[in-house]
Amino acid sequence: MNARILTTATLFTVFAGGLTARAADSQLVGLVMPDAKVIAGVNVDQAKASPFGQYVLTQMQSTDLQQMTALTGFDPTRDVHELLVASSGPTGQHDNGLAVARGNFDISRITAAATAHGATTESYNGVTIIVDPKKTHGLAFLDSTLVVAGDLANVKAAIDRPKTGSSIPTALAVQVDQWSNAQDAWVISAVPPYTLHPPSTAVGIPGVGPNAQNAFGKIEQAAAGVKFGALVVVTAQAQADTPQDATTMGDALKLLSNLALMQAGQQNPQLAALVQSLSVTTQGNLLKVTFSLPEDQLQQLVKPPHQSHIEHRPAVRHM
């Protein structure tokens, strides 16, 4: 089990499903690094209960994930119930992430398969860490239902955290509680989004003036969530620098939605329906955006074009 397999499994689980309508597991939250800038939460159980979630699960299968399942018997779509992923640095930095998951794990089988493929183990404060061949990332089972994975420094810090008592800031913990209670899948950025992935060059937004583009660059915090069901509802919220910036961003989004609706027309009814459902509101310096679409239509909207082409390709008759 190498670092790439660990990363693939983590990313797959993150995007695969959603949380039930309850707060995130407090023990999982307690393992997150205190300086976390981004936290996301999901629950694969909820994805499996939703037809659209099941579709996402099948589409996110990868060679690495299938290999890991075959080698270890560990299947994120079956064995993971809830997962949190956190990062304390910009996108692209590999030594700043941590994943913590609640599930059912065959520890001995996973460990045996990992060591058979080049991984090593080390003991840290009474906990065995499975270390990837490059000795940069690791995975540790705190018990048969709780696992942490990430770069070695963060894994070791998570093992120590219950004893040190360090935790995320209260304000961020409140947001985690609010979004995990209200949404099925959610992500929170406690810092300006542009600091997580700074653009190399400024890219203009067609139809939007420079004032609106500058306003988007002044977002201080952001969060988003998805509610699965027969009707999939997406909610996003951004905290702008000022109420004027929030209003400017809202007006820009309304303009862009009108342009998208004109272009979609009858050629893309799913996209047109999604745009028509868009709601943009502001309250002080908060911008809130929601949109919804029946899950069967959303599935058609997100389906890759080449897949639709293959599925509808007429049979070839051999003369």
C-alpha positions, 0 to 999 in steps of 0.5 A: 500500500503506497502513498498514492493508494492512500491518497486515492482512497482518501480522495475517493471517500471525500467525494463519494457521499454525504453525512446524515443529518447529525453533527460530525463525530466529536472524536474525529473532530478532536483529532484534527490539527488545531491550525486546520484551514480547510475541513471537509466531512462525508459519510459513505453510508449516506451515499449508498442510500442515495441513487445519485450517491451510488452513481458517484461511487461507481464513477469514482472507482480507480485502478488504485482503489480496486488494487487496494481492495483486492490486496487488503480487503479494505473497501472505502465504499463498504468499510468507512462510515464517516470521514473528515479530511483537513488541511493546514496549508495551500493546495499542492503542499503534500505535507499538511493533510490529515484524514480521520475515519470511522469504520470497520477495519481488518487491521491485521490483513491491511497491515500484512498487505501493506508490508508485503508491498514495500511498506514498513511499520513503526511504533509511536507511543504505543500505536503502530504506524504503517509507513509508505515506502518513501517514508513520508506518509503513514496510516495508523489504527487507533482501534478497530473502528478508528484510523488516521492517515496523512503525512507522518508528522500529522499522523503522530500529532493526531495520535498525541492529540487526545493527551495534549487536549489541543483542538481546532478554534471554537469558531471553526468548531461551531461552523463544523457543528452547524454545517454537519448538522444541516448538510449531507456533505460539506466543506469549510474554508476558514481562510480566504480561498485564494490563499489555498490555491493562488492563481498564477495569473488573473483570469477575467470572467466574461460579462463581469466587470473588474469591480465584481472580480475584485470583490470575489478576491476579498472573500474571507471565509467560505463553506458549502454543503450538499443535501442528497435525496430525490432533490439534490440541494447545494448550498454555498456561503461566502463571508465578504470583506464588506456588505458592498462586496457581498452585494457586488458578488451577488449581482455578478452571480445573477448576471452570470446565471442569466447568461448561462440560461440564455446559452443553455436554452433547449439544448441543455435542459438539465443545466437550464433547470439548475440555473432556474433554481439558483437563489442568490441572497445577501445579508450584511457581508454574507453571500448565500447561494443555493441551487437544486436539481432532481438527482436523475437530472443531475446525474445526466448533467454530470455524466461525461459526454463520452459515456453518454455517447457510448451508452447511446451508440447504435449496434453495428450490423455485420453484413 
